Structures are given as C-alpha cells and as structure tokens.
C-alpha cells in the first residue's frame, strides 16, 4: 500500500469518527449527515477508469491496479449505495476504498502461501471473521478453491483471497450484517468463472502457445499468464525475435533465449509518477538503465503499470514493442 493510500484511509477514518455510527436499519439514502467538504469529496467516485472485467481464476491473476478497479466496479454505483444505505464514493486506493455517509469499507485481493480454512461461509464460499468489535469488522473470503490448498508454485501466489475491512456503521453486529449483505451480492460476481486460463504447472510455468495480442486497450488488464503469452507471441511473430528456447511464467514474465543472449519482458506494478521518468521510448515516459541493458516504460498515464524489458538491444526492441502495445 502506498504512503498516499495510507494517508487517504487515515483521513477517511477521521471523517467517519465525526460522522457518527447510526445503524443502517434506521436510516434511508439522503444528503450527508455532516456538512463537511472533505466528506462531500469522499462521497464522489475518484480514480475509476474503463477496465476489462475479470472474475474467477482470471481475477486472481490480474495486476494490482486492475484488481482495485474491478473490485470497485463489479457492482454499479447505485447498487453499492443501496447496500451501504446511502451515498457512497469509490476509489482504487490500496484496494477498493468505499466511503459512505456513515463509515468506510476497504476491499482487497490477497494471496497466502498457507491453506485457507473458513469457519463459516458467505454466498457459498469459505469465510473467516477475523475481527468484529467496536473498532470495526474484518473478514476474509476464499474466491477460488486454490486458496484452500497450500501454495506449491514457485512464483508469487495468485490473489485468491478477498479481504474486507469495515467500520463506522454501528455496533459489531450491525457492522458484520452490512459486510455480509455486501458479500452475498459481490462474491458470486467475483468468483464466477468466465474465461479459461492457460494450463499452469506446479513451478508456475506455461507451455508456450501462439497467442496474438487481443487489443492494446485490453492488454494492460489481462491476467498475467495471458499477458506473458501475448508478449512472447508479439516478440516472436511480429518483431521476428528468433528463439532457441521460450519460457512463460504465470507471474507474467516472458523469457526468450536467443543466439546473442536473453530477452526478458513483463508487465509489473509501478509507484513513480510518469513525470519522474527522464527518458522516452516510442514517445512514452521511460527509464533506461546503465548500458541500456534494462528499460522500463509507462504505457499509459492513467495506469500505474510498467513494461519492463531487458535484452541485448533493449532500447531498440522496446521502441518497436511499445508501438504495438499502445496501438
């Protein structure tokens, strides 16, 4: 979670304390109960963008920024407000942060190397209640059955757990009731299998199969195994990189051994502002490493995700690859 995210959540909690803790059963949607400019701002959506939606196993493999957007937009704004009992604002910040007139709720996709054991269920999925007291309610839900087994893969675990933190809505019983009400509707949407993923072995590797680029608009939101497969395909088929060996990982990396060395490329989360990138590659903000062996390129100003590439001719190859990825 970024420093900015922590600051925002702290601000939200402070506003919640001022706003009071009325029971959702005793209120109806209406104007804010506190005339406060900070609260008013938080009750509006911020930072949302058009996103390619994913669910089921595909959701557990998207990059963090995409996951935040999907969590916020899996339900339409009007439905969020009905479930929370009043006006509500959504923003991708450390997860999906929802601020309503009386409290706040933070939704996060998480991973764990340990097998998840639910103590109850919600919408047919295993769930644990991790905290439920005057300081708020926290629960964890297993979105896919992968979470019920210990991790055996040698790569970052898929984010198959949904964590929810909620506070400010009333006593612990009321708070848990609101969380359950939200999850009964949200979990079936997030857990539904809607698209297949390539087969992944226990080491987190995929057998390379030609997978043409779907579209430059959707590429940044694809599950990482599909991103890696498409990156390999673009390099081999469009940019004429001649492989001696191809390795594709579920974490999103494409590695191609060539006669003169190795090409490695992947998409990964970024934290820096585009303005801090001092170089340019194909017109996009970039950072070129020492001896130009490693290149980082921000493909879109509105998405904090970078293309990372290393190769014997990393700058020249990145120039051609970025042109294809940005359309």
Secondary structure, DSSP 8 states (H G I E B T S, - for coil): --HHHHHHHHHHHHHHHHH----GGG--S-S-SS--HHHHHHTS-BS--------THHHHTS-HHHHHHHHHHSS-HHHHHHHHTS-EEEEESSSEEEEESS-EEEEEEE--SS----SEEETTEEEEEEEEETTEEEEEEESSGGGGS----SS-----EEEEEEESSSSHHHHHHHHHHHHHHHHHHHH---S------TTSEE---------HHHHTTS-HHHHHHHHHHIIIIIS----SEEEEETTS-EEEEETTEEEEEEEEE--S-GGG--EEETTEEEEE-GGG-EEEEE--TTS-EEEEEE-TTHHHHHHHHHHHHH-
